[in-house]
């Protein structure tokens, strides 16, 4: 048993994550305030983060993680980044949907407390990302570097875009949107494959230099997302630039989904540009120690 793992800063942070995520979903479950798809997503996020974090703590306590055929450092770095993004999204969605309008009494108090716990949980996971992120000149796993963390971010944002476009199959309306959907899918698949290859310690078995491939892929992804950032708004809002009044009371409003996908496209474009800059710097401008 490695009891020292429990008293290191990272171990203490993980105990806070377990406590806060457990408290959040327990409060919501106690008043059954998670009806609908948004509530199901929030509960799924809190429970998933709770279970995986407990799993990580137990494996590090017993030392069993050394026997796993994966890169443990890359796995924990990727999960902490993913959990940060998921909890952040949940901390916005839950109060926006379930604390809207008049709210009072015990049920409202539980909803508000769950939101507060979720925000604190997001901070805890963000602190872990900061603690485990590779420092300049430090030898570490790819997913703990800034380009690696950006890969997790890019894949997550693509998932958010997919969830928005699934609202009435919005990507099928015209050829312009179909091209954009192809861009999102291709970049998501390649990015996800990179993440899994890294965690599975399979990068060394690739028949080409991974660093050069990464730069080439990032250039391609930037160009593809740039085209999507231009094409998507044109084919989504041409003749439909004004937000319908019905969207104020309809969470599943098509216009809102189109606008959300537009903003997320620009966010992912910026992420891929940053990824390209950092990857280029890491390969060509970082001198070996």
N, C-alpha and C positions, 0 to 999 in steps of 0.2 A: 504493500500500500504506500502510495506517495502522498503523504499528508501535507507535504510542503506545497503541493499544487493548490491547496485550499486557502492558503494564507498569502499567496502572492497577489499582487494587485489584480491580475486577470481572473484569478479564482474568486476573489471577493466581488468583482464586477459581475461575474456569472451568477453568483448567488442572488444578487440584486435582480438580474434579468429573470431568474426563475421565480422569485417572489412576486415581482411586479406583473409578469405575464399571467401567472396563476391567479393573482388577485383580480386582474382585469376581467378574465373570462368567468371567474367565480361570481363577481358582482353582477355581471350581465346575465348569467345563467340563473342567478337567484331570483330575478324578477322577470325572467323569460323575455328580455328586451332585445331579441336578436332575430325577429321574424323577417323574412324576405331575403333576397340574394345578397344585399349589402351586409346584413347582420350575419349571414352565414360566412361571408368572406372574413369579417372581423373576428368571429369566433375561431375560424380555421387558422388565421394568422397567429392569434395568441396561443392557441393550443399547440400548433406546430412548433413555434419558437420555444415554448415551455418544454415539450418532449425532447427536441433535439438538443437543447442546452443541458438538460438533465443527462442525456445520453453522453454528451461530450465530457461533462464533469465526472461521471462514473468511469468512463474509459481512461481518463487521465489519472483519476484516483487509483485505479487498479493497475495502470500501466499497460493495459491490454491493447491500447491503440498502436503500440510498437509492432504488434503482430498483424495489423491490417495491411493489405496490399495496396495502400493508397498513400498519397502525400498528405499526412495529417495537417501539416501547417497550411497547405493550400486549401484543404477542406474547411478548416476552422475559419480561415480568412474569408473564403467565399461565403460561408454560411453567415458570418457576422455582418458582412456587407448586405447580403440578401435580407436578413432579419431586420437590419436598420431600415431598408427601403420599404419592406412590407409593413413594419410597425408604424413608420412615418405615414404611409398611405392610410392605414387603418385609423390613426389618430386624427386624420382629417375627415375621413368618410363617416366614422361613427357619430361624432357630434353633429355633423352637417345633416345627417338623416334622422337621427333619433333624439337630438336635443333641439329640434326646430320648433318654433312657435312657443305656445304656453307650456310650461313644465313646472310641476310642483310635487311635493310629497316624497315618500320613501323611494318610489320608482325613479323619480327624477334625480334624487340624491345618488342612487346607485349608478345611474347612467353617467352623471357628472364625475363621480369618483373613478369609474372605470376609464373614462377619458383621461383623467389626470394620471392614473397608473400607466396608461398606454403611452402618454407623452414622456413620462419618466423612464419607461422601458425603452423607448426610442433613444433617449439620451444615453442610457446604459450601453446599448448596442453600438451607438456611435462612438462612445469612449473606447470600447473594445477595438473597433476599427482603427482608431487613432493609436492605440497601444501596440497593435500587431502590425501596423503598416511598416513596410521596409523603409529604413532610413537610407539616405544617400551613401553609397559605398558599402552597404551591408549585404552580405550574401544571404539570400532568402528565397522562398518559393515565389514563382511568378505571380500567383494570385494575391500575394501580400504587397506587390508593387502597385504603383498608381495605374499603369496600363492594365494590370490584372483586375484591380478593383473596378476600373472603368468597364471591363468586359462584363462583369456581373451587372453593373448598372445598365449597360446597353441592352442586355438580354431581358432584364426586368421591365424596362420601358417598352420594349417591343411587346412583351406580354400584356401590358396595359393597353397598348394600341389595339392588339387583337381583341381584347375584351370589349373595347368600345365599338370596333367595327363589326362585331358579331351581332350588334343590335340591329336586327332587320337585314343582315348581310349587306351592309352599306358598301362593301368593296366590289359588289357585282353590278352596280348601276351603269358603269361605262368603262371604256378601255383605259382611261386615265387612272381611275381608282384601282383597276386591276393591276396596272403596272406598279403602282405604289404598294399594293399588297404583296406583289412579287418581291419588291425591294425589302419590305419588312421581313418576309419569310426567309429569303436567302441569307440576309445578314444575321437573323436570329439563329438559324440552323448552324451556320459556320461559327458564330460566337459561342454557342452552346457546346459544339463539338470541341472547340479549343479549351473551354472550361473543364469538360469531362476528361479530355486527354491529359490535361495538367494534373488534375486530381488523381487520375489513374497511373501517373508516372509513365506515360506512353510517348511523351514528346521526343525522347531520345531515339525512339524507334522509327521516327518519320524519315522518309528517304530524301529529305531536303532540309536545309537550315531553317529552323523554326523562326528565328529572329527576322530573317529576310522575308519569309512568307508573311509574317505578322505585319510588316511594313507595307508589303504589296497589297495585302487584304484590306488594311486600313485605308489606303489610298482609294481602292475600289469602293469600299463602304462609304467613304466621304462623298465620292462622285455620285453614287447611287442615291444616297440620302439627300444630296443637294438637288437632284432631279425630282425626288419625291416632294421635297419642300416647296418646289416651284409648281409641280403638276397638281398635287393634292388640293390646295386651296382653289385653283382655277376650276377644277372639275367638281368641287364640292359646293362652292358658293356662287358660281355663275348663275345669276338670276335668282339667287336665294341668299342674299347678303344680310337680310334683316331677320333678327331673331323673333320667332313667333311668340305671341303672348302666352300661348298654351304651355310653353316650356317652363314657366314659373312654377307650375304645380305638377309637372310631369318629369320625374327623375330620369325616365328613359327616353327623353326627347331626342329625336334624330339629329336636330340641329346642334344640340349640345355635344352629342357624340362626335359629330364632324369637327366641331371646333376643338374639342379635347384632343382628337387625333392629330389635328394641325399643330397644336402647341407641343405635343409629345414628339412629333416628327422633328421640329426645330430643336427641341432639347436633345434628342438623340444625335442629330447632326452635329451639335456643339460637342457632345460627348465623344463622337468619333474623331472630330478634329483634334480635340485634346489628346485622345488616345494616340493619334498619328504623331503629334508633336512629341509626346513623352516617349513613345516607342523609338522614334528616330533618334532622340537624344540618348536613350538608353543603349542603343546599338552602336551609334557612330561617334558619340561625344563623351561617353563615359570611359575613362581610362581604367584598365584593370588594376586591382589593388596590389 
